[in-house]
């Protein structure tokens, strides 16, 4: 396992964006020792110059920077479909973390953070990215589109199909909808518990496990991102209903495909 991680890390380029030269050097040196290829930038302007010149697999982005803050820079990265971002901030409240996640960050760490924790978060985000960027299934050559293996646990709802074993969601046009690991876990929780109200705590347990951080807005952020995925894939944004003061309900009837 360690050999696999090492090989993956050596092929990975990370850009560290922070106005503090000491922090840039500390993180860069630590990640370099663990086999990553790192570059640094002292500002969002320098970050964009780096991105224009070279591709990066992930960005570690500070929030509190002069002239242009990290959240503004994050908005710009989302517009150009930039690499995944882990935010770092000396302001580590739940509200700040939620704002960063809502704007599209993959993870959020309060400063000062343990470099080993940052390393673990980086590897988690990269594994999640690799899953969502897996090559699409080849186009079928017969009329039977996407044949289903009897051994696969496949469910259908409102023209959609989800293969729980292959971790793939198909919209009504049989297009694969890319999802992060957290989004897929949340989708699985809904299709396995349809037409019933699930509280935020229940969804957190289903999607992230009982040891996850339990605060209400975290699941709201995930629901919002999942709805956007579904809306992009054939107008499925209304499949999840908000039940005021209670939680969320997956509306359609779910059957085995």
Secondary structure, DSSP 8 states (H G I E B T S, - for coil): -HHHHHHHHHT-EEEEE-S-HHHHHHHHHHHHHTT-EEEEESSHHHHHHHHHHS--SEEEEES--SSS-HHHHHHHHHHTT--EEEEEES---HHHHHHHHHTT-SEEEESS--HHHHHHHHHHHHHHHHHHTS------SSSS-S---TTS-EEEETTEEEETTTTEEE-TTS-EE---HHHHHHHHHHHHTTTSEE-HHHHHHHHH-TTS---HHHHHHHHHHHHHHHHHTTS-GGGEEEETTTEEEE-S--EE-
